[in-house]
Amino acid sequence: TGALPQNLRIRHPQILASGSASSLPIQVQLLSFTENLTLMSQGKCGMWVDATVAAGFLKDPASSKIVNSVGFANAPVGPGTPRGSNWLWSWSLAIPKSTKKEDAAFKFITWATSKDYIALVAKEKGTWAAVPPGTRASTYANPNYKKAAGDFASLVLNSIRRADPTRPTKDPVPYTGIQFVGIPQFQALGTQVGQYLAGALSGQTSIDQALKQAQDAAARVAKEGGYQK
């Protein structure tokens, strides 16, 4: 789109300048969720935009040093996206078709997604703020959880409810989904795009080059996969 490169051009010099001023982690383009979580929870990172599931980890006194000094907010958006910039994602449990222990697997899944499991995690962790978020509506109605996770529980729940996979972008698109595209090639394409953007972030290439490379890669997938109408 026309808006995306403009936004990136504005931020790109600022990002690199900030990095040279040591306000970004070393080799920030190589850091994944786990590394960023560690930096944030140890007070080594001042701002982090990522999945809502991180909130519980950051409020867990057993692993976080910023329990009493961290705040939560929606990611900033431009005037063209009034619905926000939500993703809608989950780590799901499934039973392989080839399994010989289907009953046991189903029993485990039933337990691991139950109210009893949520309560057990709270007991073992010593705080309701550390229980798995986004898994049960009943969790958000639980007074213990609302008390412990009061500064992020409603934000997470509202983000889940507001995310609309049928209207993921400002302009209409011919697909359903916000961040994930349900095609076999998606993971490889995502890796490619990530590498191109990492190159721009590290200063090895320009934003325009990275966007062109990403667009070319996506176009190849669309053509070779027969998705292009």
MDAnalysis code that builds the backbone (N, CA, C; Angstrom):
import MDAnalysis as mda
import numpy as np

u = mda.Universe.empty(687, n_residues=229, atom_resindex=np.repeat(np.arange(229), 3), trajectory=True)
u.add_TopologyAttr("name", ["N", "CA", "C"] * 229)
u.add_TopologyAttr("resid", np.arange(1, 230))
u.add_TopologyAttr("resname", ["THR", "GLY", "ALA", "LEU", "PRO", "GLN", "ASN", "LEU", "ARG", "ILE", "ARG", "HIS", "PRO", "GLN", "ILE", "LEU", "ALA", "SER", "GLY", "SER", "ALA", "SER", "SER", "LEU", "PRO", "ILE", "GLN", "VAL", "GLN", "LEU", "LEU", "SER", "PHE", "THR", "GLU", "ASN", "LEU", "THR", "LEU", "MET", "SER", "GLN", "GLY", "LYS", "CYS", "GLY", "MET", "TRP", "VAL", "ASP", "ALA", "THR", "VAL", "ALA", "ALA", "GLY", "PHE", "LEU", "LYS", "ASP", "PRO", "ALA", "SER", "SER", "LYS", "ILE", "VAL", "ASN", "SER", "VAL", "GLY", "PHE", "ALA", "ASN", "ALA", "PRO", "VAL", "GLY", "PRO", "GLY", "THR", "PRO", "ARG", "GLY", "SER", "ASN", "TRP", "LEU", "TRP", "SER", "TRP", "SER", "LEU", "ALA", "ILE", "PRO", "LYS", "SER", "THR", "LYS", "LYS", "GLU", "ASP", "ALA", "ALA", "PHE", "LYS", "PHE", "ILE", "THR", "TRP", "ALA", "THR", "SER", "LYS", "ASP", "TYR", "ILE", "ALA", "LEU", "VAL", "ALA", "LYS", "GLU", "LYS", "GLY", "THR", "TRP", "ALA", "ALA", "VAL", "PRO", "PRO", "GLY", "THR", "ARG", "ALA", "SER", "THR", "TYR", "ALA", "ASN", "PRO", "ASN", "TYR", "LYS", "LYS", "ALA", "ALA", "GLY", "ASP", "PHE", "ALA", "SER", "LEU", "VAL", "LEU", "ASN", "SER", "ILE", "ARG", "ARG", "ALA", "ASP", "PRO", "THR", "ARG", "PRO", "THR", "LYS", "ASP", "PRO", "VAL", "PRO", "TYR", "THR", "GLY", "ILE", "GLN", "PHE", "VAL", "GLY", "ILE", "PRO", "GLN", "PHE", "GLN", "ALA", "LEU", "GLY", "THR", "GLN", "VAL", "GLY", "GLN", "TYR", "LEU", "ALA", "GLY", "ALA", "LEU", "SER", "GLY", "GLN", "THR", "SER", "ILE", "ASP", "GLN", "ALA", "LEU", "LYS", "GLN", "ALA", "GLN", "ASP", "ALA", "ALA", "ALA", "ARG", "VAL", "ALA", "LYS", "GLU", "GLY", "GLY", "TYR", "GLN", "LYS"])
u.atoms.positions = np.array([
    [0.837, -1.189, 0.000],
    [0.000, 0.000, 0.000],
    [0.872, 1.238, 0.000],
    [0.254, 2.397, -0.209],
    [1.010, 3.641, -0.201],
    [1.329, 4.113, 1.201],
    [0.442, 3.823, 2.153],
    [0.615, 4.341, 3.514],
    [1.736, 3.639, 4.257],
    [1.879, 2.334, 4.042],
    [2.864, 1.566, 4.796],
    [4.292, 2.047, 4.572],
    [4.749, 2.203, 3.309],
    [6.112, 2.703, 3.128],
    [6.330, 4.066, 3.761],
    [5.318, 4.942, 3.707],
    [5.454, 6.273, 4.296],
    [5.712, 6.164, 5.790],
    [4.935, 5.332, 6.465],
    [5.126, 5.161, 7.898],
    [6.511, 4.608, 8.202],
    [6.930, 3.643, 7.386],
    [8.222, 3.028, 7.629],
    [9.368, 4.004, 7.362],
    [9.220, 4.834, 6.349],
    [10.271, 5.812, 6.059],
    [10.447, 6.777, 7.232],
    [9.337, 7.133, 7.859],
    [9.403, 8.050, 8.993],
    [10.162, 7.408, 10.146],
    [9.914, 6.139, 10.374],
    [10.473, 5.490, 11.550],
    [11.876, 4.946, 11.317],
    [12.180, 4.585, 10.085],
    [13.439, 3.913, 9.817],
    [14.666, 4.692, 10.279],
    [14.847, 5.960, 9.908],
    [16.015, 6.711, 10.394],
    [16.013, 6.853, 11.910],
    [14.828, 6.998, 12.495],
    [14.743, 7.146, 13.944],
    [15.171, 5.861, 14.638],
    [14.766, 4.729, 14.066],
    [15.140, 3.443, 14.649],
    [16.653, 3.266, 14.622],
    [17.252, 3.534, 13.460],
    [18.696, 3.369, 13.343],
    [19.443, 4.350, 14.232],
    [18.959, 5.578, 14.296],
    [19.602, 6.576, 15.148],
    [19.518, 6.166, 16.607],
    [18.363, 5.653, 16.998],
    [18.198, 5.208, 18.380],
    [19.121, 4.041, 18.677],
    [19.255, 3.137, 17.688],
    [20.126, 1.991, 17.879],
    [21.567, 2.413, 18.086],
    [22.010, 3.411, 17.319],
    [23.388, 3.875, 17.467],
    [23.591, 4.575, 18.800],
    [22.486, 5.036, 19.388],
    [22.571, 5.694, 20.694],
    [22.376, 4.702, 21.838],
    [22.419, 3.428, 21.489],
    [22.323, 2.334, 22.470],
    [20.983, 2.279, 23.192],
    [19.930, 2.774, 22.550],
    [18.615, 2.672, 23.175],
    [17.845, 1.461, 22.660],
    [18.446, 0.714, 21.753],
    [17.872, -0.547, 21.295],
    [18.779, -1.682, 21.740],
    [18.219, -2.868, 21.996],
    [19.070, -4.008, 22.319],
    [20.046, -4.293, 21.175],
    [21.169, -4.893, 21.499],
    [22.150, -5.263, 20.480],
    [21.537, -6.282, 19.525],
    [21.695, -6.060, 18.220],
    [21.154, -6.941, 17.182],
    [19.667, -7.215, 17.424],
    [18.921, -6.140, 17.573],
    [17.499, -6.252, 17.895],
    [16.741, -7.069, 16.857],
    [17.208, -7.047, 15.599],
    [16.505, -7.765, 14.547],
    [16.588, -9.280, 14.706],
    [17.473, -9.758, 15.576],
    [17.633, -11.195, 15.777],
    [16.858, -11.709, 16.985],
    [16.232, -10.818, 17.721],
    [15.559, -11.220, 18.954],
    [14.154, -11.735, 18.675],
    [13.793, -12.825, 19.341],
    [12.456, -13.403, 19.211],
    [11.628, -13.049, 20.443],
    [10.427, -13.617, 20.524],
    [9.536, -13.346, 21.656],
    [10.222, -13.644, 22.985],
    [10.871, -14.795, 23.076],
    [11.466, -15.217, 24.349],
    [12.559, -14.262, 24.807],
    [13.450, -13.868, 23.885],
    [14.522, -12.944, 24.248],
    [13.970, -11.575, 24.639],
    [12.968, -11.117, 23.904],
    [12.365, -9.822, 24.235],
    [11.638, -9.868, 25.575],
    [10.987, -11.000, 25.858],
    [10.316, -11.167, 27.146],
    [11.324, -11.084, 28.286],
    [12.458, -11.735, 28.118],
    [13.493, -11.703, 29.149],
    [14.008, -10.284, 29.365],
    [14.283, -9.573, 28.278],
    [14.764, -8.197, 28.390],
    [13.747, -7.314, 29.106],
    [12.479, -7.455, 28.716],
    [11.438, -6.616, 29.304],
    [11.246, -6.942, 30.782],
    [11.163, -8.218, 31.102],
    [10.895, -8.619, 32.487],
    [12.048, -8.279, 33.424],
    [13.249, -8.141, 32.874],
    [14.411, -7.802, 33.696],
    [14.702, -6.305, 33.714],
    [13.792, -5.519, 33.135],
    [13.956, -4.078, 33.151],
    [14.976, -3.555, 32.162],
    [15.276, -4.343, 31.135],
    [16.270, -3.951, 30.130],
    [15.629, -3.367, 28.878],
    [14.305, -3.289, 28.863],
    [13.586, -2.791, 27.692],
    [12.458, -1.884, 28.175],
    [12.337, -0.710, 27.577],
    [11.363, 0.262, 28.056],
    [9.999, 0.157, 27.413],
    [9.932, -0.374, 26.196],
    [8.657, -0.483, 25.489],
    [8.693, -1.714, 24.592],
    [7.602, -2.466, 24.592],
    [7.554, -3.716, 23.827],
    [6.144, -3.899, 23.285],
    [6.016, -4.042, 21.988],
    [4.721, -4.291, 21.358],
    [4.699, -5.736, 20.893],
    [3.842, -6.554, 21.509],
    [3.768, -7.964, 21.133],
    [2.452, -8.549, 21.626],
    [2.409, -9.853, 21.758],
    [1.178, -10.565, 22.068],
    [0.687, -10.286, 23.488],
    [-0.642, -10.299, 23.656],
    [-1.232, -10.051, 24.969],
    [-0.843, -11.113, 25.988],
    [-0.459, -12.295, 25.521],
    [-0.091, -13.370, 26.438],
    [1.114, -12.979, 27.296],
    [1.897, -12.006, 26.850],
    [3.085, -11.595, 27.602],
    [2.737, -10.924, 28.922],
    [1.538, -10.364, 29.017],
    [1.173, -9.597, 30.212],
    [1.305, -10.416, 31.487],
    [0.806, -11.641, 31.461],
    [0.871, -12.487, 32.646],
    [2.294, -12.781, 33.080],
    [3.182, -12.994, 32.119],
    [4.589, -13.240, 32.446],
    [5.215, -12.016, 33.109],
    [4.868, -10.843, 32.609],
    [5.461, -9.617, 33.143],
    [4.933, -9.270, 34.529],
    [3.780, -9.850, 34.893],
    [3.205, -9.601, 36.219],
    [3.454, -10.756, 37.184],
    [4.320, -11.691, 36.783],
    [4.645, -12.831, 37.631],
    [5.887, -12.494, 38.457],
    [5.743, -12.305, 39.771],
    [6.888, -11.900, 40.598],
    [8.008, -12.925, 40.642],
    [7.710, -14.159, 40.274],
    [8.744, -15.189, 40.298],
    [9.769, -15.010, 39.183],
    [9.385, -14.313, 38.117],
    [10.296, -14.183, 36.980],
    [10.466, -12.751, 36.482],
    [9.672, -11.824, 37.011],
    [9.711, -10.451, 36.508],
    [10.126, -9.461, 37.593],
    [10.976, -8.521, 37.199],
    [11.423, -7.475, 38.121],
    [10.608, -6.195, 37.982],
    [9.637, -6.196, 37.078],
    [8.902, -4.955, 36.799],
    [7.414, -5.085, 37.128],
    [7.081, -6.010, 38.001],
    [5.678, -6.275, 38.339],
    [4.935, -5.005, 38.725],
    [5.571, -4.164, 39.517],
    [4.907, -2.965, 40.032],
    [5.208, -1.701, 39.228],
    [5.909, -1.851, 38.118],
    [6.284, -0.652, 37.360],
    [5.980, -0.754, 35.869],
    [5.213, -1.762, 35.471],
    [4.887, -1.924, 34.055],
    [3.418, -1.578, 33.815],
    [3.137, -0.971, 32.681],
    [1.764, -0.654, 32.305],
    [1.438, -1.258, 30.957],
    [0.151, -1.299, 30.623],
    [-0.288, -1.944, 29.390],
    [-1.232, -1.025, 28.624],
    [-1.116, -1.042, 27.299],
    [-1.965, -0.205, 26.455],
    [-2.065, -0.832, 25.077],
    [-3.088, -0.430, 24.333],
    [-3.204, -0.881, 22.954],
    [-2.075, -0.287, 22.122],
    [-1.662, -1.016, 21.097],
    [-0.636, -0.503, 20.194],
    [-1.180, 0.712, 19.452],
    [-0.346, 1.700, 19.186],
    [-0.814, 2.898, 18.466],
    [-1.218, 2.562, 17.036],
    [-2.211, 3.276, 16.533],
    [-2.688, 3.065, 15.164],
    [-2.882, 4.414, 14.488],
    [-2.934, 4.389, 13.177],
    [-3.157, 5.604, 12.413],
    [-4.633, 5.852, 12.197],
    [-4.984, 6.987, 11.610],
    [-6.398, 7.339, 11.392],
    [-7.110, 6.413, 10.409],
    [-6.339, 5.678, 9.616],
    [-6.962, 4.793, 8.631],
    [-7.398, 3.457, 9.179],
    [-7.062, 3.162, 10.446],
    [-7.426, 1.871, 11.038],
    [-8.145, 2.088, 12.364],
    [-9.378, 2.572, 12.330],
    [-10.099, 2.887, 13.567],
    [-10.384, 1.667, 14.442],
    [-10.340, 0.462, 13.860],
    [-10.611, -0.746, 14.649],
    [-9.375, -1.213, 15.418],
    [-8.248, -0.533, 15.196],
    [-7.041, -0.931, 15.899],
    [-6.155, -1.805, 15.040],
    [-5.123, -2.343, 15.665],
    [-4.151, -3.157, 14.932],
    [-4.063, -4.546, 15.552],
    [-5.201, -5.161, 15.783],
    [-5.225, -6.445, 16.475],
    [-4.781, -7.599, 15.587],
    [-4.068, -8.517, 16.202],
    [-3.890, -9.837, 15.613],
    [-4.855, -10.751, 16.349],
    [-5.085, -11.913, 15.819],
    [-5.912, -12.904, 16.504],
    [-5.211, -14.237, 16.331],
    [-4.619, -14.716, 17.386],
    [-3.753, -15.881, 17.282],
    [-3.901, -16.737, 18.529],
    [-3.546, -17.989, 18.416],
    [-3.605, -18.870, 19.579],
    [-2.633, -20.022, 19.401],
    [-2.216, -20.565, 20.513],
    [-1.463, -21.820, 20.506],
    [-2.465, -22.902, 20.886],
    [-2.789, -23.742, 19.938],
    [-3.897, -24.677, 20.133],
    [-3.404, -26.103, 20.381],
    [-4.268, -26.884, 20.979],
    [-3.992, -28.296, 21.226],
    [-4.776, -29.138, 20.229],
    [-4.128, -30.144, 19.666],
    [-4.790, -31.010, 18.688],
    [-4.351, -32.451, 18.907],
    [-5.144, -33.378, 18.415],
    [-4.840, -34.803, 18.523],
    [-4.481, -35.332, 17.139],
    [-3.266, -35.842, 16.942],
    [-2.887, -36.376, 15.629],
    [-3.785, -37.538, 15.215],
    [-4.093, -37.607, 13.950],
    [-4.945, -38.677, 13.436],
    [-4.298, -40.041, 13.632],
    [-2.971, -40.069, 13.676],
    [-2.238, -41.329, 13.777],
    [-2.104, -41.852, 15.204],
    [-2.579, -41.094, 16.190],
    [-2.376, -41.503, 17.576],
    [-3.100, -42.804, 17.916],
    [-2.502, -43.544, 18.826],
    [-3.120, -44.772, 19.324],
    [-3.700, -44.556, 20.724],
    [-3.603, -43.327, 21.206],
    [-4.098, -43.014, 22.547],
    [-5.016, -41.802, 22.494],
    [-6.007, -41.876, 21.627],
    [-6.911, -40.747, 21.422],
    [-7.675, -40.389, 22.691],
    [-8.149, -41.393, 23.408],
    [-8.929, -41.128, 24.622],
    [-8.088, -40.409, 25.676],
    [-6.847, -40.873, 25.845],
    [-5.963, -40.250, 26.833],
    [-5.624, -38.817, 26.429],
    [-5.399, -38.614, 25.139],
    [-5.082, -37.272, 24.651],
    [-6.257, -36.326, 24.863],
    [-7.456, -36.803, 24.569],
    [-8.640, -35.961, 24.752],
    [-8.855, -35.651, 26.231],
    [-8.586, -36.625, 27.078],
    [-8.726, -36.416, 28.516],
    [-7.738, -35.351, 28.995],
    [-6.512, -35.403, 28.476],
    [-5.513, -34.407, 28.860],
    [-5.925, -33.012, 28.402],
    [-6.378, -32.899, 27.156],
    [-6.789, -31.598, 26.626],
    [-7.948, -31.032, 27.435],
    [-8.888, -31.902, 27.783],
    [-10.034, -31.470, 28.583],
    [-9.572, -30.905, 29.924],
    [-8.608, -31.601, 30.545],
    [-8.093, -31.128, 31.834],
    [-7.275, -29.851, 31.677],
    [-6.417, -29.796, 30.655],
    [-5.504, -28.667, 30.478],
    [-6.214, -27.380, 30.082],
    [-7.482, -27.473, 29.716],
    [-8.251, -26.274, 29.363],
    [-9.404, -26.037, 30.344],
    [-9.359, -26.720, 31.468],
    [-10.462, -26.656, 32.428],
    [-10.274, -25.555, 33.467],
    [-11.350, -25.265, 34.202],
    [-11.272, -24.319, 35.313],
    [-10.326, -24.834, 36.389],
    [-10.324, -26.158, 36.582],
    [-9.454, -26.746, 37.597],
    [-7.982, -26.489, 37.277],
    [-7.637, -26.588, 36.002],
    [-6.246, -26.341, 35.612],
    [-5.870, -24.877, 35.848],
    [-6.768, -23.973, 35.483],
    [-6.519, -22.545, 35.704],
    [-6.262, -22.274, 37.186],
    [-7.093, -22.868, 38.039],
    [-6.935, -22.681, 39.484],
    [-5.628, -23.291, 39.978],
    [-5.245, -24.428, 39.404],
    [-3.999, -25.084, 39.796],
    [-2.790, -24.220, 39.448],
    [-2.804, -23.621, 38.268],
    [-1.701, -22.743, 37.867],
    [-1.591, -21.562, 38.831],
    [-2.729, -20.983, 39.177],
    [-2.729, -19.858, 40.115],
    [-2.133, -20.268, 41.459],
    [-2.480, -21.469, 41.903],
    [-1.970, -21.962, 43.185],
    [-0.468, -22.209, 43.117],
    [-0.024, -22.882, 42.056],
    [1.394, -23.222, 41.926],
    [2.256, -21.978, 41.711],
    [1.746, -21.020, 40.940],
    [2.497, -19.799, 40.655],
    [2.404, -18.781, 41.786],
    [1.388, -18.917, 42.610],
    [1.221, -17.981, 43.707],
    [0.534, -16.692, 43.323],
    [0.031, -16.614, 42.095],
    [-0.686, -15.421, 41.643],
    [-1.617, -15.766, 40.493],
    [-2.811, -15.207, 40.526],
    [-3.768, -15.414, 39.441],
    [-3.353, -14.672, 38.177],
    [-2.480, -13.707, 38.301],
    [-2.035, -12.960, 37.122],
    [-1.248, -13.834, 36.158],
    [-0.727, -14.965, 36.645],
    [0.125, -15.826, 35.822],
    [-0.636, -16.936, 35.110],
    [-1.943, -17.011, 35.279],
    [-2.682, -18.104, 34.633],
    [-2.783, -17.851, 33.131],
    [-2.975, -18.909, 32.330],
    [-3.068, -18.737, 30.873],
    [-4.213, -17.804, 30.483],
    [-3.931, -16.723, 29.773],
    [-4.991, -15.797, 29.357],
    [-5.628, -16.238, 28.043],
    [-6.790, -15.715, 27.769],
    [-7.410, -15.945, 26.470],
    [-7.887, -17.353, 26.215],
    [-7.997, -18.183, 27.248],
    [-8.389, -19.576, 27.037],
    [-9.822, -19.867, 27.466],
    [-10.303, -19.153, 28.484],
    [-11.654, -19.388, 28.994],
    [-12.324, -18.052, 29.327],
    [-13.568, -17.909, 28.895],
    [-14.323, -16.700, 29.239],
    [-14.525, -16.610, 30.744],
    [-14.646, -17.771, 31.391],
    [-14.887, -17.785, 32.835],
    [-13.723, -17.191, 33.621],
    [-12.519, -17.269, 33.072],
    [-11.357, -16.689, 33.753],
    [-11.541, -15.192, 33.958],
    [-12.102, -14.523, 32.946],
    [-12.264, -13.068, 33.005],
    [-13.423, -12.647, 33.902],
    [-14.241, -13.620, 34.303],
    [-15.324, -13.344, 35.245],
    [-14.928, -13.708, 36.671],
    [-13.783, -14.346, 36.822],
    [-13.313, -14.787, 38.130],
    [-12.801, -13.586, 38.928],
    [-13.363, -13.333, 40.106],
    [-12.947, -12.159, 40.899],
    [-11.475, -12.191, 41.288],
    [-10.932, -13.388, 41.519],
    [-9.515, -13.492, 41.867],
    [-8.628, -13.037, 40.709],
    [-9.020, -13.441, 39.492],
    [-8.240, -13.049, 38.319],
    [-8.377, -11.555, 38.054],
    [-9.597, -11.044, 38.167],
    [-9.818, -9.623, 37.913],
    [-9.037, -8.756, 38.898],
    [-8.890, -9.240, 40.119],
    [-8.136, -8.490, 41.122],
    [-6.634, -8.523, 40.821],
    [-6.126, -9.711, 40.453],
    [-4.687, -9.863, 40.226],
    [-4.235, -9.286, 38.891],
    [-5.121, -9.376, 37.884],
    [-4.763, -8.942, 36.527],
    [-5.571, -7.728, 36.108],
    [-5.956, -6.930, 37.079],
    [-6.848, -5.809, 36.804],
    [-6.324, -4.786, 35.824],
    [-4.987, -4.644, 35.744],
    [-4.444, -3.620, 34.853],
    [-4.262, -4.100, 33.418],
    [-4.587, -5.381, 33.139],
    [-4.511, -5.820, 31.748],
    [-5.612, -6.789, 31.328],
    [-6.371, -7.338, 32.268],
    [-7.382, -8.344, 31.928],
    [-8.432, -7.812, 30.958],
    [-9.010, -6.662, 31.260],
    [-10.059, -6.117, 30.394],
    [-9.497, -5.697, 29.042],
    [-8.263, -5.205, 29.022],
    [-7.639, -4.814, 27.759],
    [-7.473, -6.029, 26.850],
    [-7.033, -7.144, 27.418],
    [-6.857, -8.372, 26.637],
    [-8.195, -8.888, 26.127],
    [-9.181, -8.952, 27.002],
    [-10.493, -9.461, 26.613],
    [-11.115, -8.601, 25.521],
    [-11.037, -7.298, 25.675],
    [-11.601, -6.401, 24.663],
    [-10.856, -6.505, 23.336],
    [-9.548, -6.738, 23.387],
    [-8.767, -6.900, 22.164],
    [-9.200, -8.151, 21.409],
    [-9.439, -9.226, 22.147],
    [-9.898, -10.471, 21.523],
    [-11.261, -10.268, 20.884],
    [-12.140, -9.615, 21.599],
    [-13.499, -9.406, 21.091],
    [-13.529, -8.451, 19.896],
    [-12.629, -7.487, 19.889],
    [-12.641, -6.477, 18.835],
    [-11.989, -6.960, 17.539],
    [-11.081, -7.907, 17.648],
    [-10.392, -8.408, 16.459],
    [-11.391, -9.078, 15.521],
    [-11.364, -8.712, 14.251],
    [-12.331, -9.217, 13.275],
    [-11.593, -9.794, 12.066],
    [-11.461, -11.120, 11.981],
    [-10.746, -11.737, 10.856],
    [-11.407, -11.484, 9.509],
    [-12.679, -11.111, 9.508],
    [-13.369, -10.861, 8.237],
    [-13.144, -9.442, 7.730],
    [-12.616, -8.575, 8.578],
    [-12.313, -7.189, 8.182],
    [-10.948, -6.810, 8.760],
    [-9.885, -7.416, 8.262],
    [-8.572, -7.246, 8.886],
    [-7.824, -5.978, 8.501],
    [-8.262, -5.303, 7.438],
    [-7.503, -4.163, 6.936],
    [-8.406, -2.966, 6.677],
    [-7.776, -1.830, 6.411],
    [-8.532, -0.610, 6.117],
    [-9.388, -0.800, 4.869],
    [-8.782, -1.325, 3.805],
    [-9.496, -1.559, 2.550],
    [-9.905, -3.023, 2.447],
    [-10.979, -3.333, 1.729],
    [-11.430, -4.721, 1.575],
    [-10.350, -5.607, 0.948],
    [-10.258, -6.837, 1.420],
    [-9.289, -7.801, 0.887],
    [-9.999, -9.121, 0.592],
    [-9.468, -9.928, -0.331],
    [-10.145, -11.167, -0.746],
    [-9.837, -12.368, 0.130],
    [-9.384, -12.147, 1.346],
    [-9.043, -13.275, 2.204],
    [-9.579, -13.046, 3.612],
    [-9.609, -14.121, 4.381],
    [-10.029, -14.064, 5.778],
    [-8.814, -14.305, 6.662],
    [-8.622, -13.468, 7.637],
    [-7.480, -13.616, 8.524],
    [-6.812, -12.286, 8.776],
    [-6.190, -12.143, 9.932],
    [-5.562, -10.882, 10.300],
    [-4.058, -10.939, 10.070],
    [-3.396, -11.849, 10.730],
    [-1.952, -11.979, 10.546],
    [-1.611, -13.293, 9.864],
    [-2.368, -14.324, 10.139],
    [-2.081, -15.648, 9.594],
    [-2.878, -15.895, 8.326],
    [-2.206, -16.424, 7.308],
    [-2.869, -16.815, 6.067],
    [-2.818, -18.337, 5.986],
    [-3.968, -18.968, 5.886],
    [-4.043, -20.422, 5.959],
    [-3.634, -21.140, 4.695],
    [-2.371, -21.005, 4.313],
    [-1.827, -21.714, 3.156],
    [-0.523, -22.392, 3.576],
    [-0.147, -23.501, 2.926],
    [1.070, -24.223, 3.329],
    [2.341, -23.385, 3.232],
    [2.354, -22.415, 2.333],
    [3.569, -21.627, 2.105],
    [3.746, -20.475, 3.088],
    [2.784, -20.289, 3.973],
    [2.798, -19.083, 4.805],
    [4.026, -18.984, 5.703],
    [4.402, -20.085, 6.335],
    [5.525, -20.031, 7.275],
    [6.822, -19.644, 6.567],
    [7.077, -20.254, 5.413],
    [8.296, -19.929, 4.672],
    [8.273, -18.478, 4.196],
    [7.106, -18.023, 3.738],
    [6.984, -16.636, 3.295],
    [7.215, -15.679, 4.459],
    [6.644, -16.003, 5.608],
    [6.835, -15.163, 6.787],
    [8.295, -15.053, 7.185],
    [9.024, -16.167, 7.079],
    [10.456, -16.148, 7.380],
    [11.202, -15.233, 6.419],
    [10.866, -15.331, 5.131],
    [11.497, -14.473, 4.130],
    [11.251, -12.993, 4.417],
    [9.999, -12.654, 4.641],
    [9.650, -11.258, 4.891],
    [10.361, -10.747, 6.142],
    [10.405, -11.576, 7.171],
    [11.107, -11.194, 8.389],
    [12.580, -10.910, 8.146],
    [13.205, -11.711, 7.290],
    [14.618, -11.505, 6.971],
    [14.831, -10.200, 6.208],
    [13.908, -9.894, 5.297],
    [14.026, -8.645, 4.543],
    [13.900, -7.433, 5.467],
    [12.931, -7.490, 6.377],
    [12.736, -6.370, 7.302],
    [13.893, -6.264, 8.298],
    [14.447, -7.417, 8.681],
    [15.611, -7.392, 9.569],
    [16.787, -6.712, 8.883],
    [16.920, -6.944, 7.570],
    [17.980, -6.290, 6.816],
    [17.820, -4.786, 6.811],
    [16.574, -4.330, 6.688],
    [16.316, -2.888, 6.719],
    [16.572, -2.322, 8.108],
    [16.184, -3.063, 9.125],
    [16.354, -2.597, 10.495],
    [17.826, -2.498, 10.872],
    [18.640, -3.396, 10.328],
    [20.068, -3.383, 10.645],
    [20.852, -2.429, 9.758],
    [20.171, -1.810, 8.789],
    [20.837, -0.854, 7.919],
    [21.503, -1.463, 6.705],
    [21.316, -2.763, 6.478],
    [21.945, -3.434, 5.342],
    [21.217, -3.156, 4.033],
    [19.963, -2.761, 4.120],
    [19.183, -2.457, 2.931],
    [18.208, -1.333, 3.260],
    [17.565, -0.797, 2.245],
    [16.617, 0.292, 2.476],
    [15.210, -0.253, 2.684],
    [14.338, 0.594, 3.207],
    [12.950, 0.200, 3.382],
    [12.317, -0.145, 2.038],
    [12.573, 0.669, 1.028],
    [11.999, 0.418, -0.299],
    [12.437, -0.933, -0.848],
    [13.716, -1.251, -0.671],
    [14.220, -2.537, -1.148],
    [13.578, -3.691, -0.394],
    [13.470, -3.547, 0.921],
    [12.879, -4.608, 1.734],
    [11.421, -4.843, 1.360],
    [10.668, -3.763, 1.151],
    [9.263, -3.894, 0.780],
    [9.104, -4.521, -0.600],
    [9.987, -4.161, -1.532],
    [9.915, -4.747, -2.874],
    [10.235, -6.235, -2.826],
    [11.259, -6.598, -2.057],
    [11.608, -8.009, -1.920],
    [10.454, -8.800, -1.305],
    [9.826, -8.228, -0.281],
    [8.705, -8.899, 0.375],
    [7.524, -9.050, -0.576],
    [7.230, -7.992, -1.323],
    [6.128, -8.042, -2.276],
    [6.397, -9.059, -3.385],
    [7.621, -9.097, -3.878],
    [7.981, -10.061, -4.922],
    [7.836, -11.492, -4.412],
    [8.267, -11.728, -3.175],
    [8.158, -13.067, -2.590],
    [6.697, -13.473, -2.437],
    [5.860, -12.540, -1.974],
    [4.430, -12.827, -1.815],
    [3.768, -13.078, -3.164],
    [4.170, -12.315, -4.174],
    [3.601, -12.487, -5.514],
    [3.958, -13.856, -6.084],
    [5.186, -14.310, -5.828],
    [5.587, -15.642, -6.302],
    [4.752, -16.730, -5.650],
    [4.542, -16.602, -4.349],
    [3.725, -17.585, -3.636],
    [2.304, -17.598, -4.182],
    [1.749, -16.420, -4.407],
    [0.382, -16.323, -4.922],
    [0.264, -16.960, -6.301],
    [1.263, -16.739, -7.137],
    [1.223, -17.273, -8.501],
    [1.476, -18.774, -8.526],
    [2.550, -19.209, -7.852],
    [2.918, -20.620, -7.868],
    [1.903, -21.489, -7.135],
    [1.249, -20.924, -6.136],
    [0.252, -21.685, -5.392],
    [-1.128, -21.657, -6.012],
    [-1.283, -20.875, -7.064],
    [-2.581, -20.789, -7.729],
    [-3.601, -19.966, -6.970],
    [-3.129, -19.066, -6.093],
    [-4.050, -18.262, -5.294],
    [-4.443, -16.964, -5.987],
    [-3.645, -16.568, -6.959],
    [-3.894, -15.297, -7.639],
    [-5.042, -15.451, -8.633],
    [-6.063, -14.638, -8.472],
    [-7.235, -14.726, -9.344],
    [-7.019, -13.926, -10.619],
])
